[in-house]
Amino acid sequence: MVTDHTISTIETNLTRRTALRMGGGALAAGLAGCLGANGGAFQHEHDWPTFAHDAANTGHTRAQGPGDPELLWTKETGIVTTTPAVVEGVVYVGDVGGTVYALDAASGDEEWTYDVGEPVQGTSAVDDGAIYACGQNTAFRLSSDGSEEWSVELGVITHPPTIVGDTLFVPTHGTLYALDPESGEERWSAPNRSYAPAIADAAALTFRSEDDTDYAVALDAETGEESWTYEWEGGGTLSLVSPSTGAGSVFFGTGGREVLALDTETGEEAWRADAGRFALQSPVVGDETVYLGIEPMYPHDPMRGEGTGSSVLALNAQTGDLSWRLDTGALGTAGSLADETLYTRTLGGLSALDAGTGETQWEFDAPFGLPWDGDGPMDDPPQVTEEYTSQPAVVDGALFVGSPAGGIYAVGEA
């Protein structure tokens, strides 16, 4: 059974490992290719402005990714365990050393950096020229030139911020805060089991715990009042990841090694499916299909009998029926859906899968290698958590990927 103590232990182990490698270099490699026409000018018809692409956490974009991959550029940083945000030709990414980077999407050249003084927690949210970034305890609003406009201490921030309209949501350990994005002032707060909410139909969908019982809840985005509550009666913790929503349901993997779908309007259970392993990344939601990376919780401990590789499941969004399954043999599988391709990022690289069949179209090795093969303190595969399964950001022919080995890289069309 996965308990809150288990998750706390995983988070503590991650912090211990990453703290030993805070910081990093500032070496950018040359541009190996071109992300667009006009001498390499970045074409940004589509953006990736927030965690999992949008406020619903779908991980789904209408942009197309590369069909024939080539490394475009690399940028050495500290350890990156988050998905980059990419908006109007600029890549925003934070590392565990506490630096937020703004990089030119076409070249990887550094435009500015900002030191938040704390390990960066999650993907920055970018909206209307403002960048919202979070350290371990503090939320920041930065201007487009990297200067600080405000900061506010909220407690232990656990997941990325989300901005919808005129409300900024910041999840902390135990509380979800709704802030005024212009000032950082609190509008309301509500109990929260750490995770980032999925926003749908003016409701913030998230989790809370009370008297050793977990609940999924829908909160009115304007007031924080509960619209519905779903009580978890299964085994283990209700969810180990942030929820996703689409196709009329909110989706998440449970601590009982299941995938659960709840009706977004009523909270009633639509379906549940046996995943066989733990979902440690928010589900990716397509028009008709839900995609899920499932992981062994303890990949370095074969005595637990869970194997060492991750798998990808494709489930019918209306019924939960299995469409296909792919056993990857790799660790840390996290997906992003673009057009008809599911791009999966593992700790060792990237794969492109046919979204309809799961057939592998191509594979690409990460330029920074595996995080436990370098000079750092990690000498075993890590306990794979949501922090280690950041998605590739897909923006008009290119993938932008963070590496827990220390860096960010861009892959585009050869």
Phi and psi in degrees as a GROMACS rama.xvg file:
@    title "Ramachandran Plot"
@    xaxis  label "Phi"
@    yaxis  label "Psi"
@TYPE xy
-89.3512  122.171  VAL-2
-113.77  171.991  THR-3
-59.4402  -33.8586  ASP-4
-63.163  -40.2848  HIS-5
-60.4117  -47.5277  THR-6
-64.0758  -40.3935  ILE-7
-60.7843  -40.664  SER-8
-64.3819  -41.6417  THR-9
-61.3317  -46.4778  ILE-10
-63.3848  -38.1208  GLU-11
-65.1568  -43.7567  THR-12
-61.8539  -40.6693  ASN-13
-61.3903  -44.745  LEU-14
-63.0156  -41.2363  THR-15
-62.7288  -41.8541  ARG-16
-66.9025  -48.6695  ARG-17
-72.1301  -29.7949  THR-18
-63.0343  -27.7921  ALA-19
-73.4014  -14.2486  LEU-20
-124.143  25.3414  ARG-21
-61.8411  147.465  MET-22
90.4606  -175.79  GLY-23
171.054  178.915  GLY-24
-82.323  -174.533  GLY-25
-136.195  40.163  ALA-26
-94.0307  122.467  LEU-27
-107.556  133.685  ALA-28
-80.5511  161.551  ALA-29
-70.6434  161.065  GLY-30
-73.1953  121.336  LEU-31
-91.1876  -8.36335  ALA-32
-159.025  -164.421  GLY-33
-129.808  131.983  CYS-34
-90.6208  -1.04388  LEU-35
-173.512  -172.068  GLY-36
-85.5056  -170.72  ALA-37
58.9282  51.7142  ASN-38
68.2348  28.7858  GLY-39
96.2952  4.52035  GLY-40
-60.5169  133.586  ALA-41
-76.6338  129.536  PHE-42
-93.4626  115.917  GLN-43
-119.153  56.4248  HIS-44
-62.6648  -35.3661  GLU-45
-118.173  145.834  HIS-46
-120.979  169.55  ASP-47
-129.567  84.4312  TRP-48
-89.8168  -2.46583  PRO-49
-160.477  172.872  THR-50
-52.2608  132.971  PHE-51
55.7091  29.7199  ALA-52
78.1609  -42.1886  HIS-53
-146.079  172.77  ASP-54
-67.0111  -20.2579  ALA-55
-81.6862  -4.61737  ALA-56
63.3837  32.5659  ASN-57
-73.7015  -27.3152  THR-58
65.2984  24.387  GLY-59
-123.334  124.208  HIS-60
-126.383  153.316  THR-61
-86.1402  -2.29256  ARG-62
-69.0161  163.09  ALA-63
-106.727  142.917  GLN-64
-98.4457  -177.252  GLY-65
-72.1934  139.525  PRO-66
-92.9786  -23.2804  GLY-67
-134.975  97.6396  ASP-68
-77.4048  144.273  PRO-69
-143.439  139.003  GLU-70
-68.9149  124.32  LEU-71
-94.2425  -47.4696  LEU-72
-162.64  162.044  TRP-73
-130.525  155.262  THR-74
-139.65  119.11  LYS-75
-77.608  133.145  GLU-76
-140.997  -167.155  THR-77
-75.7803  -173.633  GLY-78
-59.6279  130.194  ILE-79
-113.415  118.395  VAL-80
-119.157  18.7768  THR-81
-126.659  160.216  THR-82
-76.9293  131.571  THR-83
-66.3305  150.71  PRO-84
-98.5346  139.034  ALA-85
-131.228  115.635  VAL-86
-139.814  124.771  VAL-87
49.7849  46.4991  GLU-88
81.8453  10.7096  GLY-89
-124.455  134.89  VAL-90
-100.159  126.375  VAL-91
-113.006  126.205  TYR-92
-150.947  146.026  VAL-93
-117.451  155.043  GLY-94
-120.932  172.164  ASP-95
-73.8385  -10.1815  VAL-96
-77.5569  -7.02451  GLY-97
97.4256  12.0635  GLY-98
-103.612  132.068  THR-99
-98.4227  126.34  VAL-100
-106.696  140.014  TYR-101
-113.955  116.51  ALA-102
-120.7  145.286  LEU-103
-67.187  125.048  ASP-104
-66.8226  -26.9344  ALA-105
-80.6092  -28.2618  ALA-106
-125.022  -20.3631  SER-107
82.8598  0.853854  GLY-108
-64.6733  142.96  ASP-109
-77.3047  124.888  GLU-110
-92.9591  -41.5949  GLU-111
-165.764  164.689  TRP-112
-133.532  156.457  THR-113
-139.436  131.712  TYR-114
-94.9133  111.646  ASP-115
-83.1682  -9.45836  VAL-116
80.035  2.70294  GLY-117
-146.224  153.166  GLU-118
-53.7714  132.855  PRO-119
-73.5149  129.347  VAL-120
-103.461  102.756  GLN-121
82.6555  176.941  GLY-122
-70.4082  137.572  THR-123
-68.8617  149.418  SER-124
-103.093  128.362  ALA-125
-116.415  126.617  VAL-126
-152.296  124.254  ASP-127
51.987  45.3395  ASP-128
82.7784  -1.94436  GLY-129
-108.588  146.479  ALA-130
-117.055  123.788  ILE-131
-106.766  115.301  TYR-132
-124.487  153.847  ALA-133
-128.641  133.317  CYS-134
-91.049  -163.728  GLY-135
-66.5876  -30.0267  GLN-136
-131.414  -9.97945  ASN-137
-128.241  136.329  THR-138
-100.576  141.22  ALA-139
-126.764  147.588  PHE-140
-114.57  124.489  ARG-141
-113.521  148.012  LEU-142
-82.1615  175.127  SER-143
-67.2898  -14.1065  SER-144
-99.7076  6.05546  ASP-145
90.515  4.24457  GLY-146
-83.904  147.205  SER-147
-78.7993  132.699  GLU-148
-103.611  -35.9455  GLU-149
-161.126  162.746  TRP-150
-145.397  151.157  SER-151
-146.793  131.887  VAL-152
-84.6106  131.626  GLU-153
-124.821  -8.17535  LEU-154
108.031  -164.202  GLY-155
-75.6111  105.503  VAL-156
-81.6603  130.925  ILE-157
-111.288  -26.0564  THR-158
-144.359  172.968  HIS-159
-67.6019  155.728  PRO-160
-77.2189  157.376  PRO-161
-134.448  132.186  THR-162
-116.579  131.142  ILE-163
-135.019  116.297  VAL-164
60.3017  -120.432  GLY-165
-107.823  30.0182  ASP-166
-133.028  132.771  THR-167
-108.01  122.349  LEU-168
-101.269  129.508  PHE-169
-128.622  117.148  VAL-170
-87.8475  130.753  PRO-171
-119.759  174.63  THR-172
-70.4562  100.913  HIS-173
104.897  -15.1395  GLY-174
-144.76  138.792  THR-175
-103.717  122.372  LEU-176
-102.009  136.523  TYR-177
-109.256  117.64  ALA-178
-115.997  154.255  LEU-179
-74.6975  118.633  ASP-180
-67.3037  -21.987  PRO-181
-76.416  -32.8221  GLU-182
-120.69  -20.2621  SER-183
82.6507  2.58044  GLY-184
-72.4733  144.893  GLU-185
-73.8498  132.559  GLU-186
-97.9216  -45.1152  ARG-187
-160.76  166.153  TRP-188
-142.848  156.188  SER-189
-149.031  153.456  ALA-190
-58.2562  142.337  PRO-191
-153.665  137.236  ASN-192
-86.3378  52.2032  ARG-193
78.3666  -27.6553  SER-194
-85.2646  163.109  TYR-195
-74.5889  135.939  ALA-196
-75.1805  156.378  PRO-197
-101.511  130.893  ALA-198
-103.677  125.285  ILE-199
-150.521  132.015  ALA-200
51.9364  48.6671  ASP-201
62.7721  23.4459  ALA-202
-126.517  141.508  ALA-203
-99.2572  115.843  ALA-204
-98.7522  121.44  LEU-205
-155.013  -163.901  THR-206
-130.265  153.235  PHE-207
-144.662  163.416  ARG-208
-125.009  144.812  SER-209
-155.334  126.647  GLU-210
52.8368  47.405  ASP-211
63.4489  20.2646  ASP-212
-122.118  136.993  THR-213
-98.1728  146.138  ASP-214
-134.273  143.825  TYR-215
-93.4551  138.182  ALA-216
-136.678  152.739  VAL-217
-112.459  121.06  ALA-218
-107.394  135.261  LEU-219
-60.6705  122.915  ASP-220
-64.9067  -22.4021  ALA-221
-86.3412  -34.5381  GLU-222
-117.887  -22.1625  THR-223
84.4863  0.075584  GLY-224
-73.1989  145.158  GLU-225
-75.5376  130.817  GLU-226
-92.0529  -39.628  SER-227
-151.523  162.584  TRP-228
-137.831  133.808  THR-229
-115.42  121.279  TYR-230
-91.471  128.177  GLU-231
-84.965  125.501  TRP-232
-120.506  12.1554  GLU-233
-87.113  -171.892  GLY-234
-84.9111  147.505  GLY-235
71.3635  -170.996  GLY-236
-68.1982  146.116  THR-237
-56.079  -52.3895  LEU-238
-144.806  149.029  SER-239
-105.392  0.345457  LEU-240
-142.186  168.811  VAL-241
-70.3894  147.679  SER-242
-78.0232  165.009  PRO-243
-127.526  156.297  SER-244
-138.756  150.871  THR-245
165.379  163.9  GLY-246
54.6579  29.716  ALA-247
83.1885  4.43196  GLY-248
-133.765  160.37  SER-249
-107.199  131.139  VAL-250
-117.306  143.571  PHE-251
-164.41  156.239  PHE-252
-87.3461  144.51  GLY-253
-103.686  165.036  THR-254
-70.0873  -7.37784  GLY-255
-91.5024  15.2374  GLY-256
62.5624  39.3021  ARG-257
-122.009  167.594  GLU-258
-111.39  130.507  VAL-259
-120.781  137.367  LEU-260
-121.07  125.959  ALA-261
-116.629  143.445  LEU-262
-64.3119  127.501  ASP-263
-68.1812  -24.6042  THR-264
-85.6983  -33.0019  GLU-265
-116.907  -20.7094  THR-266
80.5596  2.23214  GLY-267
-73.2382  146.681  GLU-268
-68.7682  123.08  GLU-269
-87.4294  -45.5726  ALA-270
-167.498  163.816  TRP-271
-139.977  146.821  ARG-272
-134.145  144.066  ALA-273
-75.712  121.194  ASP-274
-93.2067  -25.317  ALA-275
85.2757  -23.9301  GLY-276
-141.605  -177.079  ARG-277
-88.2087  134.324  PHE-278
-87.1317  114.236  ALA-279
-117.173  22.5635  LEU-280
-142.096  145.553  GLN-281
-58.911  138.831  SER-282
-58.953  147.146  PRO-283
-95.5115  128.695  VAL-284
-113.59  113.784  VAL-285
-93.3609  -169.687  GLY-286
-66.0376  -37.1652  ASP-287
-130.853  -4.51939  GLU-288
-133.857  143.449  THR-289
-110.081  129.883  VAL-290
-112.452  139.6  TYR-291
-142.1  128.842  LEU-292
-88.9177  130.134  GLY-293
-120.093  143.883  ILE-294
-129.636  153.272  GLU-295
-74.8258  132.58  PRO-296
-67.9294  -32.9434  MET-297
-125.522  76.2999  TYR-298
-66.1736  -21.6914  PRO-299
-91.4056  5.33556  HIS-300
-124.399  84.6421  ASP-301
-66.0455  -15.5068  PRO-302
-64.6103  -20.7721  MET-303
-79.995  -10.1719  ARG-304
72.2745  22.9407  GLY-305
-101.655  0.0531788  GLU-306
77.2581  -177.199  GLY-307
-120.886  -4.37095  THR-308
-108.431  156.007  GLY-309
-90.885  167.992  SER-310
-136.888  159.196  SER-311
-119.943  129.984  VAL-312
-112.34  142.997  LEU-313
-119.01  120.326  ALA-314
-120.63  144.174  LEU-315
-63.6885  126.613  ASN-316
-66.8241  -23.754  ALA-317
-91.1977  -27.6865  GLN-318
-120.992  -22.4888  THR-319
83.2942  1.33705  GLY-320
-64.9641  141.405  ASP-321
-73.2693  125.089  LEU-322
-90.608  -45.6582  SER-323
-161.989  163.354  TRP-324
-139.107  137.641  ARG-325
-126.858  121.926  LEU-326
-90.3261  117.143  ASP-327
-86.7792  -27.5899  THR-328
75.7412  2.16022  GLY-329
-114.42  175.676  ALA-330
-114.294  144.241  LEU-331
84.4015  33.6871  GLY-332
-66.489  120.572  THR-333
-134.193  135.372  ALA-334
-114.651  155.584  GLY-335
-135.494  132.061  SER-336
-98.5999  125.913  LEU-337
-137.22  118.381  ALA-338
57.8142  -118.308  ASP-339
-111.627  22.2083  GLU-340
-124.026  136.319  THR-341
-102.033  112.479  LEU-342
-92.4455  120.44  TYR-343
-111.203  137.758  THR-344
-113.077  123.26  ARG-345
-107.01  176.157  THR-346
-64.1525  -19.7622  LEU-347
-105.422  -5.05108  GLY-348
161.403  -152.462  GLY-349
-128.488  153.621  LEU-350
-138.594  150.376  SER-351
-113.439  123.663  ALA-352
-115.7  142.032  LEU-353
-64.8595  119.773  ASP-354
-65.0537  -23.7279  ALA-355
-85.2491  -27.9684  GLY-356
-122.884  -19.0498  THR-357
82.4173  2.34356  GLY-358
-66.7443  134.214  GLU-359
-74.8193  125.812  THR-360
-94.3229  -39.7528  GLN-361
-160.596  162.565  TRP-362
-131.768  150.657  GLU-363
-144.47  126.953  PHE-364
-79.389  137.323  ASP-365
-65.1897  133.451  ALA-366
-66.5884  -21.1588  PRO-367
-92.97  -1.80579  PHE-368
75.2288  -168.068  GLY-369
-84.9115  142.639  LEU-370
-64.7833  -20.0607  PRO-371
-98.5377  5.90803  TRP-372
-101.182  -2.96098  ASP-373
-96.1396  -151.243  GLY-374
-92.9945  0.650933  ASP-375
-78.2245  -177.861  GLY-376
-79.5391  -9.73023  PRO-377
-81.8657  106.577  MET-378
-107.965  6.84661  ASP-379
-139.097  157.82  ASP-380
-55.8143  137.834  PRO-381
-75.4542  161.731  PRO-382
-67.1193  116.501  GLN-383
-76.1474  112.679  VAL-384
-116.377  176.214  THR-385
-58.6024  -32.6398  GLU-386
-63.266  -29.0062  GLU-387
-91.8389  2.79002  TYR-388
-120.614  44.7118  THR-389
-65.1367  145.074  SER-390
-81.9621  157.004  GLN-391
-75.1301  135.203  PRO-392
-83.4314  126.783  ALA-393
-107.538  118.137  VAL-394
-139.601  102.413  VAL-395
44.9028  67.409  ASP-396
90.0246  -0.0843021  GLY-397
-137.025  153.124  ALA-398
-114.121  135.65  LEU-399
-118.315  123.855  PHE-400
-134.102  132.68  VAL-401
-90.2904  150.893  GLY-402
-123.445  128.297  SER-403
-69.6089  -6.10682  PRO-404
-82.8961  -8.77676  ALA-405
110.566  77.9742  GLY-406
157.513  179.996  GLY-407
-137.64  146.107  ILE-408
-141.125  158.31  TYR-409
-120.512  136.135  ALA-410
-124.121  128.897  VAL-411
-133.581  -167.903  GLY-412
-73.5726  131.519  GLU-413
